């Protein structure tokens, strides 16, 4: 079955079923990578240590994001 045929079948589903199918498909693509997680944890720890040591200054959320 090709993509177009599958899409035609999906469009026959009710909105709740389509949403569930999309959610299932997205979860199947979002596989955590332990190596990436490890690298981000190391980076976060380096940044926190630098902040605590006074080597970098924090920026307020308001300055970064502005007003909502």
C-alpha positions as YAML, in Angstrom:
chain: A
units: angstrom
residues:
- id: 1
  name: UNK
  ca: [0.00, 0.00, 0.00]
- id: 2
  name: UNK
  ca: [1.39, 3.37, -1.00]
- id: 3
  name: UNK
  ca: [1.34, 6.65, 0.87]
- id: 4
  name: UNK
  ca: [-1.54, 8.07, -1.14]
- id: 5
  name: UNK
  ca: [-3.69, 5.00, -0.51]
- id: 6
  name: UNK
  ca: [-2.90, 5.08, 3.18]
- id: 7
  name: UNK
  ca: [-3.69, 8.80, 3.37]
- id: 8
  name: UNK
  ca: [-7.08, 8.18, 1.73]
- id: 9
  name: UNK
  ca: [-7.86, 5.55, 4.37]
- id: 10
  name: UNK
  ca: [-6.73, 7.82, 7.19]
- id: 11
  name: UNK
  ca: [-9.04, 10.58, 5.98]
- id: 12
  name: UNK
  ca: [-11.97, 8.20, 6.38]
- id: 13
  name: UNK
  ca: [-11.28, 7.95, 10.12]
- id: 14
  name: UNK
  ca: [-13.13, 10.23, 12.52]
- id: 15
  name: UNK
  ca: [-11.10, 13.15, 13.94]
- id: 16
  name: UNK
  ca: [-10.40, 11.38, 17.25]
- id: 17
  name: UNK
  ca: [-9.05, 8.32, 15.49]
- id: 18
  name: UNK
  ca: [-6.90, 10.47, 13.18]
- id: 19
  name: UNK
  ca: [-5.50, 12.32, 16.17]
- id: 20
  name: UNK
  ca: [-4.67, 9.04, 17.91]
- id: 21
  name: UNK
  ca: [-2.96, 7.77, 14.77]
- id: 22
  name: UNK
  ca: [-0.91, 10.96, 14.41]
- id: 23
  name: UNK
  ca: [0.07, 10.84, 18.06]
- id: 24
  name: UNK
  ca: [1.14, 7.20, 17.67]
- id: 25
  name: UNK
  ca: [3.21, 8.04, 14.58]
- id: 26
  name: UNK
  ca: [4.92, 10.98, 16.27]
- id: 27
  name: UNK
  ca: [5.79, 8.93, 19.36]
- id: 28
  name: UNK
  ca: [7.33, 6.30, 17.11]
- id: 29
  name: UNK
  ca: [9.69, 8.94, 15.69]
- id: 30
  name: UNK
  ca: [10.70, 10.47, 19.02]
- id: 31
  name: UNK
  ca: [13.16, 7.88, 20.27]
- id: 32
  name: UNK
  ca: [15.47, 9.24, 22.95]
- id: 33
  name: UNK
  ca: [19.18, 9.01, 22.20]
- id: 34
  name: UNK
  ca: [21.11, 8.29, 25.41]
- id: 35
  name: UNK
  ca: [24.28, 9.83, 23.98]
- id: 36
  name: UNK
  ca: [22.54, 13.11, 23.15]
- id: 37
  name: UNK
  ca: [20.91, 13.12, 26.59]
- id: 38
  name: UNK
  ca: [24.32, 12.56, 28.21]
- id: 39
  name: UNK
  ca: [25.88, 15.42, 26.25]
- id: 40
  name: UNK
  ca: [23.06, 17.81, 27.17]
- id: 41
  name: UNK
  ca: [23.36, 16.89, 30.85]
- id: 42
  name: UNK
  ca: [27.12, 17.57, 30.74]
- id: 43
  name: UNK
  ca: [26.51, 20.91, 29.03]
- id: 44
  name: UNK
  ca: [23.83, 21.90, 31.56]
- id: 45
  name: UNK
  ca: [26.16, 21.02, 34.44]
- id: 46
  name: UNK
  ca: [29.01, 23.08, 32.89]
- id: 47
  name: UNK
  ca: [26.69, 26.05, 32.49]
- id: 48
  name: UNK
  ca: [25.38, 25.77, 36.04]
- id: 49
  name: UNK
  ca: [28.91, 25.58, 37.46]
- id: 50
  name: UNK
  ca: [29.96, 28.62, 35.42]
- id: 51
  name: UNK
  ca: [26.90, 30.55, 36.66]
- id: 52
  name: UNK
  ca: [27.53, 29.59, 40.29]
- id: 53
  name: UNK
  ca: [31.21, 30.55, 39.95]
- id: 54
  name: UNK
  ca: [30.19, 34.00, 38.67]
- id: 55
  name: UNK
  ca: [31.75, 33.42, 35.25]
- id: 56
  name: UNK
  ca: [28.48, 34.13, 33.44]
- id: 57
  name: UNK
  ca: [25.48, 36.26, 34.27]
- id: 58
  name: UNK
  ca: [21.88, 35.15, 34.03]
- id: 59
  name: UNK
  ca: [19.34, 36.91, 31.84]
- id: 60
  name: UNK
  ca: [15.82, 37.39, 33.10]
- id: 61
  name: UNK
  ca: [13.01, 35.60, 31.31]
- id: 62
  name: UNK
  ca: [11.41, 38.98, 30.64]
- id: 63
  name: UNK
  ca: [14.52, 40.18, 28.83]
- id: 64
  name: UNK
  ca: [14.67, 37.01, 26.76]
- id: 65
  name: UNK
  ca: [10.99, 36.50, 26.00]
- id: 66
  name: UNK
  ca: [9.53, 39.96, 26.48]
- id: 67
  name: UNK
  ca: [5.94, 40.34, 27.55]
- id: 68
  name: UNK
  ca: [3.41, 37.71, 26.67]
...
